[in-house]
Amino acid sequence: MATTGAHATPRQDLDLGVRNFRAGDWQSAIRVINPLLYPRSQFASQDDVIEARLLLGAAQLEAGNKEAAIDEFTKVILLEPERELTRLMFSEGAIRVFERTKEDLKVRLEHEAEKKRLAEAAERLEAYRKTLRVYEARPFYLNFMPFGLAQFTQNRNGMGTVMAIGQGTTFLASVGIYAYLVGTYGFESSAVPLTEGPRVRRLQQIEIGTGIAFFGFYAWGVYDAIRNHKSRQQVQGDDSLIPPEILNPGKTKPPKTSSLRLAPMFTQDSVGIGIGWEN
């Protein structure tokens, strides 16, 4: 068994490791080469690093340490993906393990790259959603809708509920009393018996009063809607406004530049514009 000299250079020690390896003295080769790489590399040349790792990996494999061999082979492949082992130096078993390691590493790296790509795509999608602003055009005539509908279209649900209850209650009361009186006595006041005259007059007064109250509520609702009217207002957008290259990154190439995107949005009553910043 050859031994390393007291003042040998890393290259000279590596040459000694090569001789031990060629002689089939795996343990001696490991003892000589391992200190050249750990705890840190003693080589200035990457070619020497690759050669040392290949020899150390093959020696570990021949000595029965397959996991250590795969670890060294993996480090070599990461440094030089196209590296091949020759039968002049390495056994068939070492070549098979090296090639299998190369295939497994390729699959693993592709899987990790895909995971990274999907994670980046998810980040782009979330960032785009945060910047997406959708503005809906609001026609002026909507301010004249009764029963709180004008307020509901402005997303002011509290006031819309007040108007719906106030207008709805007074409208139903007035129309209900009118329908009752007409259905009971017809359109002629002479058809009302004298004994029922006071009650009918009270009902008519309530009918008129609730009718006036309805129009008061309605006028208030129109005034309130006009006072809070905006020609356009921001609404919640949806994924239909997101560019397909961001929403489905697996089907299209991701964008390479930043840009401002505008997308139309149509609803039953209005037309809106979606605005998003794509990066």
GIRAVEN-V198394 format. One record per residue. RES is the residue in one letter. D_CENTER is the distance of its C-alpha to the mean C-alpha in whole Angstrom. Layout:
res->RES d_center->D_CENTER
res->RES d_center->D_CENTER
This chain:
res->M d_center->62
res->A d_center->62
res->T d_center->61
res->T d_center->59
res->G d_center->61
res->A d_center->61
res->H d_center->60
res->A d_center->58
res->T d_center->55
res->P d_center->52
res->R d_center->53
res->Q d_center->56
res->D d_center->55
res->L d_center->52
res->D d_center->55
res->L d_center->57
res->G d_center->54
res->V d_center->54
res->R d_center->58
res->N d_center->57
res->F d_center->54
res->R d_center->56
res->A d_center->59
res->G d_center->57
res->D d_center->57
res->W d_center->53
res->Q d_center->54
res->S d_center->55
res->A d_center->53
res->I d_center->50
res->R d_center->52
res->V d_center->53
res->I d_center->49
res->N d_center->47
res->P d_center->48
res->L d_center->48
res->L d_center->44
res->Y d_center->43
res->P d_center->43
res->R d_center->42
res->S d_center->43
res->Q d_center->47
res->F d_center->46
res->A d_center->46
res->S d_center->45
res->Q d_center->42
res->D d_center->44
res->D d_center->46
res->V d_center->43
res->I d_center->42
res->E d_center->45
res->A d_center->46
res->R d_center->43
res->L d_center->44
res->L d_center->47
res->L d_center->46
res->G d_center->43
res->A d_center->46
res->A d_center->48
res->Q d_center->46
res->L d_center->46
res->E d_center->49
res->A d_center->50
res->G d_center->48
res->N d_center->45
res->K d_center->42
res->E d_center->39
res->A d_center->40
res->A d_center->41
res->I d_center->38
res->D d_center->36
res->E d_center->39
res->F d_center->38
res->T d_center->34
res->K d_center->35
res->V d_center->37
res->I d_center->35
res->L d_center->32
res->L d_center->35
res->E d_center->36
res->P d_center->34
res->E d_center->37
res->R d_center->40
res->E d_center->42
res->L d_center->45
res->T d_center->48
res->R d_center->51
res->L d_center->53
res->M d_center->52
res->F d_center->50
res->S d_center->50
res->E d_center->49
res->G d_center->47
res->A d_center->45
res->I d_center->44
res->R d_center->43
res->V d_center->41
res->F d_center->40
res->E d_center->38
res->R d_center->37
res->T d_center->35
res->K d_center->34
res->E d_center->32
res->D d_center->30
res->L d_center->29
res->K d_center->28
res->V d_center->26
res->R d_center->25
res->L d_center->24
res->E d_center->22
res->H d_center->20
res->E d_center->19
res->A d_center->18
res->E d_center->16
res->K d_center->14
res->K d_center->14
res->R d_center->13
res->L d_center->10
res->A d_center->9
res->E d_center->9
res->A d_center->7
res->A d_center->4
res->E d_center->6
res->R d_center->7
res->L d_center->4
res->E d_center->4
res->A d_center->8
res->Y d_center->8
res->R d_center->8
res->K d_center->10
res->T d_center->12
res->L d_center->13
res->R d_center->16
res->V d_center->18
res->Y d_center->22
res->E d_center->24
res->A d_center->28
res->R d_center->30
res->P d_center->33
res->F d_center->36
res->Y d_center->38
res->L d_center->36
res->N d_center->37
res->F d_center->40
res->M d_center->39
res->P d_center->40
res->F d_center->40
res->G d_center->37
res->L d_center->35
res->A d_center->35
res->Q d_center->33
res->F d_center->31
res->T d_center->29
res->Q d_center->29
res->N d_center->27
res->R d_center->30
res->N d_center->30
res->G d_center->33
res->M d_center->35
res->G d_center->35
res->T d_center->36
res->V d_center->39
res->M d_center->40
res->A d_center->39
res->I d_center->41
res->G d_center->44
res->Q d_center->44
res->G d_center->44
res->T d_center->47
res->T d_center->49
res->F d_center->49
res->L d_center->49
res->A d_center->52
res->S d_center->54
res->V d_center->53
res->G d_center->54
res->I d_center->57
res->Y d_center->58
res->A d_center->58
res->Y d_center->60
res->L d_center->63
res->V d_center->63
res->G d_center->62
res->T d_center->65
res->Y d_center->68
res->G d_center->67
res->F d_center->67
res->E d_center->70
res->S d_center->71
res->S d_center->74
res->A d_center->73
res->V d_center->72
res->P d_center->75
res->L d_center->76
res->T d_center->76
res->E d_center->72
res->G d_center->72
res->P d_center->71
res->R d_center->68
res->V d_center->67
res->R d_center->67
res->R d_center->65
res->L d_center->62
res->Q d_center->63
res->Q d_center->62
res->I d_center->59
res->E d_center->58
res->I d_center->58
res->G d_center->57
res->T d_center->54
res->G d_center->53
res->I d_center->54
res->A d_center->51
res->F d_center->49
res->F d_center->49
res->G d_center->49
res->F d_center->46
res->Y d_center->45
res->A d_center->46
res->W d_center->44
res->G d_center->41
res->V d_center->41
res->Y d_center->42
res->D d_center->39
res->A d_center->37
res->I d_center->38
res->R d_center->38
res->N d_center->35
res->H d_center->34
res->K d_center->31
res->S d_center->31
res->R d_center->28
res->Q d_center->25
res->Q d_center->21
res->V d_center->20
res->Q d_center->16
res->G d_center->14
res->D d_center->12
res->D d_center->10
res->S d_center->14
res->L d_center->14
res->I d_center->11
res->P d_center->13
res->P d_center->13
res->E d_center->13
res->I d_center->9
res->L d_center->8
res->N d_center->10
res->P d_center->11
res->G d_center->13
res->K d_center->16
res->T d_center->16
res->K d_center->16
res->P d_center->14
res->P d_center->15
res->K d_center->18
res->T d_center->19
res->S d_center->18
res->S d_center->19
res->L d_center->19
res->R d_center->18
res->L d_center->20
res->A d_center->19
res->P d_center->22
res->M d_center->21
res->F d_center->24
res->T d_center->25
res->Q d_center->28
res->D d_center->30
res->S d_center->28
res->V d_center->26
res->G d_center->24
res->I d_center->22
res->G d_center->18
res->I d_center->17
res->G d_center->14
res->W d_center->15
res->E d_center->13
res->N d_center->14
